[in-house]
Amino acid sequence: MERVDSVVTGEAEGIWSQVLEDARNGSLKRRYDGGLAEISDVPSARHDLLATAIRILREYERGVIFRLGRVIKTKGPGFIILIPIIDKMVKVSLRLVTMDVPPQDVIHEIMSL
């Protein structure tokens, strides 16, 4: 403990006020023991944020990355990692769309006039 004044082990929330009071009085102990935390009090991990950060683009898709509403760059196919809440990606398909074109009977009628 060459570079620290004091160490807190375990759950520090319960003894934080005591550590601050000792620091104000200039009587810090070398070690404070906070004990073990109850598992029911520990917040669960935010796996939903991780799911929003990962995108996969197929070979025929490209992604346009927006950061806070401004275009940052375009990404090609593959594995894309975004910053949750800040980044947004819009997928653009490069596939060709074929459509049936109706016969141009009207043009023939106009041309024959």
C-alpha positions as CSV (number, residue, x, y, z in Angstrom):
1,M,0.0,0.0,0.0
2,E,2.6,2.5,-1.1
3,R,0.4,4.7,-3.2
4,V,-3.0,4.6,-1.4
5,D,-4.2,6.1,1.9
6,S,-6.9,3.5,2.5
7,V,-8.5,0.4,1.1
8,V,-12.2,-0.6,1.2
9,T,-12.9,-4.3,0.7
10,G,-16.3,-5.8,0.1
11,E,-19.5,-3.7,-0.3
12,A,-18.5,0.0,0.2
13,E,-22.0,1.5,0.2
14,G,-22.6,0.7,3.8
15,I,-19.4,2.2,5.2
16,W,-18.9,5.0,2.8
17,S,-20.1,7.7,5.2
18,Q,-17.7,6.4,7.8
19,V,-14.8,6.6,5.4
20,L,-15.7,10.2,4.4
21,E,-16.0,11.2,8.1
22,D,-12.6,9.6,8.9
23,A,-11.0,11.5,5.9
24,R,-12.4,14.8,7.1
25,N,-11.0,14.2,10.6
26,G,-7.6,13.0,9.2
27,S,-7.9,9.6,10.9
28,L,-8.2,7.2,7.9
29,K,-7.7,3.6,8.7
30,R,-5.5,1.5,6.4
31,R,-8.3,-0.9,5.7
32,Y,-12.1,-0.8,5.9
33,D,-14.2,-4.0,5.6
34,G,-17.6,-3.5,4.0
35,G,-18.7,-7.1,4.2
36,L,-20.5,-9.1,1.6
37,A,-23.3,-7.8,-0.6
38,E,-26.7,-9.5,-0.8
39,I,-27.1,-11.0,-4.2
40,S,-30.7,-9.7,-4.3
41,D,-29.4,-6.1,-4.1
42,V,-27.0,-6.4,-7.0
43,P,-28.6,-5.0,-10.3
44,S,-28.9,-7.5,-13.2
45,A,-26.7,-7.0,-16.2
46,R,-28.1,-5.1,-19.1
47,H,-28.0,-7.7,-21.9
48,D,-30.6,-5.8,-23.9
49,L,-28.1,-3.0,-24.5
50,L,-25.6,-5.5,-25.9
51,A,-28.2,-6.9,-28.3
52,T,-28.9,-3.5,-29.7
53,A,-25.2,-2.8,-30.2
54,I,-24.6,-5.8,-32.5
55,R,-25.9,-5.9,-36.1
56,I,-25.1,-8.4,-39.0
57,L,-25.3,-7.2,-42.6
58,R,-25.7,-9.8,-45.3
59,E,-23.7,-9.8,-48.6
60,Y,-26.4,-7.8,-50.4
61,E,-26.9,-5.2,-47.7
62,R,-25.1,-2.0,-46.6
63,G,-25.6,0.0,-43.5
64,V,-25.6,3.7,-43.1
65,I,-24.4,4.7,-39.6
66,F,-25.9,7.8,-38.0
67,R,-24.4,9.2,-34.8
68,L,-26.8,11.6,-33.1
69,G,-28.6,12.2,-36.3
70,R,-25.5,12.8,-38.5
71,V,-24.1,10.4,-41.1
72,I,-20.9,9.0,-39.9
73,K,-20.0,6.3,-42.5
74,T,-21.3,3.4,-44.5
75,K,-20.5,-0.2,-43.6
76,G,-20.3,-3.2,-45.8
77,P,-21.4,-6.8,-45.2
78,G,-20.4,-8.5,-41.9
79,F,-20.5,-7.9,-38.2
80,I,-21.2,-4.3,-37.1
81,I,-20.9,-2.9,-33.6
82,L,-22.8,0.2,-32.7
83,I,-22.7,2.5,-29.6
84,P,-26.1,1.9,-28.0
85,I,-28.5,4.8,-27.8
86,I,-26.1,7.1,-29.7
87,D,-25.7,5.3,-33.0
88,K,-28.4,4.2,-35.4
89,M,-28.1,2.1,-38.5
90,V,-30.3,2.0,-41.5
91,K,-30.0,-1.0,-43.7
92,V,-30.0,-0.5,-47.5
93,S,-30.7,-3.5,-49.8
94,L,-28.6,-3.7,-53.0
95,R,-30.8,-6.4,-54.5
96,L,-32.5,-5.7,-57.8
97,V,-36.3,-5.6,-57.9
98,T,-38.0,-6.7,-61.1
99,M,-41.4,-5.5,-62.0
100,D,-43.8,-6.3,-64.8
101,V,-44.3,-3.3,-67.0
102,P,-47.8,-3.1,-68.5
103,P,-48.0,-2.8,-72.3
104,Q,-47.8,0.7,-73.7
105,D,-51.1,0.6,-75.6
106,V,-51.9,4.2,-74.6
107,I,-48.8,5.5,-76.2
108,H,-49.6,3.7,-79.5
109,E,-53.1,5.2,-79.5
110,I,-51.6,8.7,-79.0
111,M,-49.0,8.2,-81.7
112,S,-51.6,7.1,-84.2
113,L,-53.7,10.3,-83.8
